[in-house]
Amino acid sequence: MKIHNTAIIAPDAQIGNNVEIGPYSIIGHSITIGDGTIIGPHAIIESHTDIGKNCRIAQFSSIGGIPQDLKYQGEETRVVIGDNNVIKEYVTINRATDSDIGVTIIGNNNLIMAYCHVAHNCKLGNNIVLSNAVNLAGHVHIDDFVGVGGMSAVRQFTKIGTQVFVAGASAVNNDIPPYLLVSGNHAKPFGLNLVGLQRRGFSNETLSNLKRAYKIVYRSSLLLSQAIETLDNEFPDSPEVKLFADFIRTAERPICR
């Protein structure tokens, strides 16, 4: 361990091997920090937080603070952060309330850039990029391989499917099915996230299927229920189209259209 002598560490904090904690950082109670994680100077890990291995947490970030929710009554909820995450300057990640999933979760291999806010009860998957000053309201769920452009805001209880790209300065107020490219205030679909899908090795056949599925849902005159039924009939052997259809079928809120 490499802990600066000006850092303040609570007695019950559990610090792994090869952890570095910079000058004037504060590590509160009920905290675990995994092996190889580096915490920069002036960072605050307030309390009730688990941080995985090999994370990089930059200066002036604030993690594990109480949720900005008037319903919160002091319950001991947590923030759980996985491995290999990069959390940049002035990021704020709040603990959960005891509703919904009852925890704020960050998966693995995520990049959360400067000035982002991840509110209470959010659930982020893996390999997500939140660009500078993205703001996630409470209870937002984001699946794997999503990119959110800088200065975008996401409404509470919104779900964003895998492989989505949200353009910068967008305001997201509805659920976004997998694979879409969305932009605007309020965010609207502008086709598939083809650049991201190609970069991640989606085959030409899969891309062709997804293009056809997108047109059925977004460009045809079918009712949404009819469009989903059409997808089920036309693409019974495509797991990607099934994921797209199932997201829409099970959505509890309006989808981005």
N, C-alpha and C positions, 0 to 999 in steps of 0.2 A: 504494500500500500504506500501511496505517496500523498499524504494529507498535509496541506499547508497549516502552519501553527496558528494562523488566524481563523481558520474554519471552526465552526461550532457544530459539534456532533452530539445528538442526544444519546444517552447511555444505552438505550435499547435498540439503537439502529444496528442493523446487521450488514456489514460491509464485506464484500467478497475480496478475492485475491486480485492484486494488480490494479486496484481502483485508484484513480487520482481525483483529488478534490482540491479545487483552487482556493486562492486567498479570499477570505471574508464570506465564503459560502456557508449556508446554514442547512443542516440535515436534521429534521425534526424527529419526533417519536413515531414508532410503528412503521419503520421504513426498512426495506431491504434493497440493496444495490448489488447487482451481479458482477461477476468477474470481468475485469478489463474495461469497465465503464469509466469514462472521463467526464468529470463535472467541472466546468470552468469557474472563474472567479465570480463572486457576487450572485451566484445562483441560489435560489431558495427551493428546497424540497420540503414542503411545510409539514405534512404528516400523512399517515395511512396510505403509503405509496410503495408499490413494488416496481423496481426497474431491473430489466434483464441484463444480459451480458453484452459487452462491447458496444454500449451506447455512447453517444457523444452529445453532451448537454452543454450548450454554450452559456456565456455570461448573461446575467440579468434575466434568465428564464425563471418562471415561477410555476411549480408543479405541486399538486396536492392541496391547493387552497379550497376553502369551503365553496360550495356551489352558489351561483348567483340566482337563487330561486327562493322566493319568499316562503315556499312550503317547507323548506329545510328546517329541521328542528334539532340539529346537532347529532344525528345518527352517525355511527362510525362506518361510513362507506369508504371505498378505496378508489385509487387510480392504479391500474395494472398496465405496465408497459413492457413489451417483449424485448427481443434481442436486436442488436445491430440497427438501432434507430438513431437518426441525427436530428436533434432538436436545437434550433438556432436561437439567436438572441431575442429576448423579450417575448418568447412564446409563453402563453398561459394555458395550463391544463388543469381543470377543476375536478374535484371529487364528485361523486354521484349523490343524488338523493336516493331514498330507498324504494322509489317507484321504478317501473319498467325493469331493466336488467339489474339495477341496484349497484352498478359499478361503471366507471369510465375505463374503457379498454383501448389500448393502442397495440396493434400486432407487431410484426417483425419487419425490418428492412424498410422502414418509412423515412421520408425526408419531410420535416415540418420546418418551413423557412421562417425567417424573422417576422415577429409581430403577429403570428397566427394565434387564434384563440380556439381551444377545443373545450366546449362546455360540458356540463354534468351529463352523465349517462350516454355520452357518445360512444360509439363502437366503430373503430377503424380496423380494417383488415391488414393485409400485408402489401408491401411494395407500392405504397401510396405516396404521391407527391402533393403537398399543399404549398403553393407558392406564397410569396410574401403577403402578409396581411389578410389571409383568408380567415373568415369568421364562421365557425360552426356553432349554431344554437344548440340547445339541449336536445338529447335523444336522437341526434343524427347518426345514421348507420351508413358506413361507406364500405363497399366490398373491395376486393383485391385489385391492384393495378389501375387505380383511378388517379387521374391528374386533375387538379383544380387550379385554375389560373389566379394570379394575384388580385387582391382586393375584391374577391368574390365573397358572397354571403349566402349561407344555406339556412333555410327556415327550420324551426324545431320540428322534430318527428319525421323529417325527410329521410328517405332511403335512396342511395345511389348505387346502382348495380355495377358489376365488374366491368373493367375495361372502358369505362366512360371517361371522356375528357370534357371538362367545363372550362370554357374560354374565360379569360380575365375579365374582371369587373362585371361578372354576371350575378344576378339575384335569383337563387334557386328556391322556388316555393312549392314545387311538386316533385313526386318521386321520378327518378330517371331510370328507365330500363337499361339493362346491360348493353354495352357496345356503342352507345350513342355519342355524338358530338353535339353539345348544346352551348348556346350563347345568348346573352341579352338580359334585359330587365323588363319583364320576367323572362327567365331562360326558356328558349324554344329549341326544338331539335333542328339540326342542319345536316342530317344524314348520319352515317356511321363514323366512328373514330378510326378511319381506315389507316392512317399513319401509325397509330399505336398498335393496331391489330397486325399490320404487316411487320412491324418491328418485333413483335412477340411471336412471329412464326406461324400465324394462321394460314392455312393452305388456301389456294385459289378456289377450291371447291367450297370450303367453309365460308369464305368471303362472299362467293356467289350466292350461297344459301341465305346468308345474313342480309345481303342486299335485297333479295327477293322478299324475305320476311319483313324487312323494314318497309318496303313499298306496300305490302299487304296491309300493314297496320296504319301507316302514316299517309299513304298516297291513294288508297282505294276508297270507294264510297261505302265500304262495309261498316256496320256497327262493330264496336270493339269486340263484343262477344262473338260475332260472326268471323272477325279477322282471326281471333285466337283459335276458333274451331278449324279454320282453313289451314293455319299453321300446323295444327295437330295432324291433319289429314295429309298435307303435302310433304311434311318433313318428319316422318315418324322415326327416322334413323339418325337425325342430327342432334347431338347433345347440346350444341350451341344454340340452335333455334329453340329447343325445348327449354333451355334456361331463360331465354328471352321471353318465351310465351308464359312460362310459369311465373316469372316476376310480375308480368302484367296481370295474370289471372289471380294472383294472391295479394295484389296491392290493396292496402287498406285506405289509401289516400289517392287522389287523382294523380295520373301520370303526366309527365311533361309532354304536351302535344302542341 
